[in-house]
Amino acid sequence: MPLYDFPIWAGDSQRFPTVGIRGIDWKLMTVEVPYSRHGSKAWNRHFTAMRKKYPRYSVLTLVDSGLKSIPRIAPQIIAEAKSRRTAQKAFELLATAICILDGCIIFSVEDAIVVPRDRSKLEGLSADTVIAASHRTWSRDNVILSSKFAAALSRRRFLSYAAFKLRLSYEIASVPWMDLHPGYYPKSFGVSRLLSEHVRMASAITLAYSAIEELQLEPRPQKGGSVKVKGVWDPAALIDIQRRLREARIDLAESIVWTVRGSQTRIHKSDRAPDGSKLSWTKQGVRDRAVKIEDALVAASWLRSKCTTHRYGKQTASISMYDVSNVQNLARRLLLGSTGMWSQLMA
């Protein structure tokens, strides 16, 4: 099958698997002298050739166990696929996998184009488009795990849908992990008075929860009742959600961090807000909790139903970025677990 150049270089500290990483209808690999050392003949040949194709092509500097800086060539990701369209779909899935592993929008690849390795067969691309594509390239780490994640997502349509929904949620509203650090940023995000912000955050929550629904892991009332009444689970609803979580390979023994900061809002005071247990850093205005996955799902469901999806009310005006990140983090955790990637990420 034809080969296609991705506009991304793998900055991982380990070598990309020589057998490649296979998804549905495509395989990702590297064929670009990935570990030539600086100054070698292979280095010079490769670097000169790549600079002709990609003016922004650069090298990667790693630090070995002896704390020495070692410059080396970061390998370009290549796709083997039946067509450029298929390769482009693979790249979009890889970019989405990277975004979800990051947990926010750091790696933005809008309008990035996959180019045939054989430049004599551009499959509908113009020469000007290829030149423009050569100026939009990226080098970053965690590409190997992201490639494995993308391959897992490609095998089931509902997994891909969930991933794309979560990525769009991040694009609408997201914050880097460090902004949620309780030590450096005990309360970075308060309740906004801007109506446009309410719409933006509500939309991000709705999409993140919709990703959970794609996984079919939303709480479901049994026999017309509520899943919880005054904080107490309906036994049938609890058995049902726990069964589906286990079938999706979610470890129910592991809790999830539910971020709660600052003074209490209407959302914090609702009977659907998860209780959980205190964390080591929980003190004063940082009221973060370790929450069971099933309880976090109920809280996310309430946010979606009462605050973000239907006609907005008073609760909607109480949404903050902490609420957004809580639902996004929950969707991320469930998607990684459902694809078997959570255990690899935590290894």
N, C-alpha and C positions, 0 to 999 in steps of 0.2 A: 504494500500500500504506500501511497505518497507520504512524504514527510513535510511537516509544517513548523516554522519557527514561531515560538512564543516570545513575546517581548518581556521576558522575565528571566533573571539569572538566579540560580539556587545558591544562596549564601549560607547554607547549612554547614555545620562543622564536620559532618560525616559525609561520606560519598553517596551519591544517588545510586539506588539499586541498579546493578548492571543488567538485570533482567527486565528493568522497567516496571512501571505500575500500570496495570490494565483496568480500564473501565469498560462500560458497554460501548462498543464500536470504536474505541480508541485506546491507545497506549501512550503513556508519557515516559520519556527517557532523556538522557543527555548523551550527546556524541561529540562534545566540544572539548577535547583535551582538558578534562576537569581539574586535574591536580598537578599541572606543570608548574615548576617553581620559577620564580622571577629570574630573568636573565638567561634562561636556557634557550636553545634553538627552537624547541617546540613552543615555548612561551612567545618568542618573537614572531614566529610564523603565524601563530594563532591570533595574537593581538593585532598584528598588521591587517590580517584578513578580516577580522571582526570589526575593526574600526572603519573599514571601507563599507561594510554593510550597515553598521550601527554607530554613528558618530558619537553617541553618548556611552559607548561601551567602556567599561572600566574594570579594574581588578578588585579583589576582595582581600582584606587583611584579617588574618586569624591570629589568635594568641594561643600558643601551645602550652603544655603543662609546665614548661620551664619559663613561662612568662616572656617568651620571645615573640615579637611580631613577625609573622610569616605571610608575605604577600603571595597570593596564588590566583589562578584564573577561576572565577565563579562560572560553573557550567550553565550554558543556555538550555532551557527546557525545550525539548522537541516533541511534537506529537506525531504519531503514526495513525492516520485515519483515512477513510475512503474518500473524503472530500474536504475542501476548505470549510464548508458550512459545518460539517461534523467537528472539525478541529476547533472552530470558533466556539461551538457549544461547549466543548471540553474546557476551553480556556475560561469561559464565563463561569463554569462550575468550579474550576480551580480558584478563580478570583473570589467567588462566593465562599468557598471553604476557608480561604485565608482570612477573609473578613470575619467569619464566625469564630475561628480560632483566636483572632485578635480580640473579639468581643466588642468591637467598635469600628468606626471608619478611620483607619490609618492608611490602608492600601486602597486607593481609589484608582480604578482602571477604566473609567468611562471612555468609550470610543476607541479602546485599544483594538488593534487588528492583528489577526494571525496571518502570516505570509507564507506562501509555499516556499519550501527550501529550494526547489528548482525554479529560479526566477524566469525561466523561459515559458513557464506554464502558470500564469497568475490567476487563472480561474475567475475571470471577470474583474479583477482589480486593475486599476490604471497604474501606470508607472509613477505618477504623482502621489497616489495613495500609498504606494510602497515606500516612497521617500519620506512621506509624512510619518508613516508608521515607524520608520527607523529612528525617529527622534523622540519616540515615546516608549521608553524602556525602563525597567525597574530591576533592582537587585535587592533581595531581602532573605531573611532566614525563615526557617520553619516551612520550607517548600515541600520537603519530603513528606512530612505528616499531612500537610494540606493536600498533597497529591493522593495520598491514601484515603483521605476523607472524601475528596472529590470522586474517587473511584467507587467508594461505598455509596455515595449519594446517587451516582448514575444508575445503580442497579434497580432502584424502585422509584417510580414517578412521584409518589407521595413524599418521599424523602427529598427529592429535588425541589418540589413545590414548597415544602416546609423551609428548606434552606434559602430559596429565593425570597420568600416572604420575610424571613428574619433579616436577611441582608437589607431589604428595602426598609424595614423598620429601623435598622441602624442608620441608614442614609437619611431618614427623616429626622431622627433625634438619637444621639448616643454620646457617651463621654468615655474617655480613656480610663482604664482601671485605676491609675494613680489618682485621678480626681475623686475616687471613692475611698481612698485610703483614710482610715479614721485618725491616724496620727498627723498627717500633713493637711488633710482637708476635712475637719470634723463636720463642717456644714457649708458646703460649697453652693448648694442649690436650695433655694427656698421656693415658696409658692409665688408664681408670677401673676401680676395683674393684667398682663397683656392677653387679650382674647386670642390673638394669633398663636401665642405660645400654648394656650390650652388646646387649640386644634392640632398643632404640631405634635405635642406630647401624647394626646389622646389617640391620634392616628398611629403613632409608633407602638403604643400599647396594643391597639386593636390588631395590627399586623403581626406582632410577636405572639399574641394569643392565637391568632389564626394559624400560625405555624404549629402550635401545640395541637390544634384541632386536626391539622393534616396528619399528625402522628396518631390521632385518635386516643389521646391521653387526657382529654378534658373530663372533669367530674360529671357524672350523669345521675340525675335523680332516678330513683327506683320507685315504680308503682305510683307515680304522680306526686311523691313527697319532695322534701328538700334534702339536699345532701347533708346539711347541717342545721340543727335547730338550737339556738342559744349556745353555740360553740361545741355542741355534741354531735358527732357523726351519726347519721343513719347507718346502722350496721350493714344493711344490704348495699348501700352506696359505697361504703368503705371497702367491703369485700370486692366489689366490682372494680374500683379504681386500682386497688392494690394488685389484683389479678392482671389487669392490662399493663400496669407498670412493670411487673415481673416478666411478662411475655415480651416486653420491649427491652429487656435486659437492663432495667434500671435498678440499682442497688438501693433498696428501701432503708437499709441501715445507715446510709450516708445522708446527712441533713444538707440543707442549702442555706447560705447566708441571705437573710432578708434585711436589707439596709433601711434603718429608720433613724432619722436625724432631726434635731431641732425640736421646737414645740409641737405638740400634737395637733394634727389637722383632722378634718371630718373623716378622712380616709383612715387615719390611725385609730379613730374612736369607733369605727364601724364594728359590728359584731362579726364581720368576716375577716377582720385583720388577724393575721396569724400570731399566736402567742410565742411559742418556741421557748428556747432557753438562752440565758445570757452567754455572751462570748467573752473571751479574755480581755477584749478591749472595750466592752460595754460599760460606759460610765458617763454620768452627766448628760450632755446633749446627744451623745452617741448611744442610741438605744437599739443597736443591731442585735438580731436574734438568729440562732441556729434553728431552722424550721424544718419539719418533716416535708418531704416532697409533696405528699398528698394534701397537706394543709396549705402549702404554698400554692398549689393548683386551685384550691377553693378561693384564696385571696385574689389570685390573678383572674379567675372567672368573675368574681364580683366586680373588680375594676373594669373589666371589659363590658359586662352587662349593664352596670349602674352608672359608670363614669365616662366611657369613651366611645361606645358604638352607637347608641341611640341618641335621642334628644338630650343635649347637655343640660345639667342642672347644677346645683350648688356644689356637689361633690367634684364635678369636673374642674371647677375653679381651684380645688385644693390639690390637684395633681402636681407633683414635682418630678424632676429628673430622677430622683431616687425611686419613685414608683415605676418609671419607664425602665430603668436599669434592672429592677427586680424581676419584671416580667420577661425582659429580654434574656437575662441570665438564666431564668428558669427554662425558657424555650431552648436556649443554647445547651444547657445541661441535658435536657431530654433528647435533643437531636444527636448530640455526641454519644450519649448512651445507647440510643437506638441503632446507631451505626457501628457500635463496638469501639468507638474512638476515645471515649472517656477514660477507659483504663489505660490506653496508650499515652494519653496526654498526662495522666497522673503518675505514670511509671518513672 
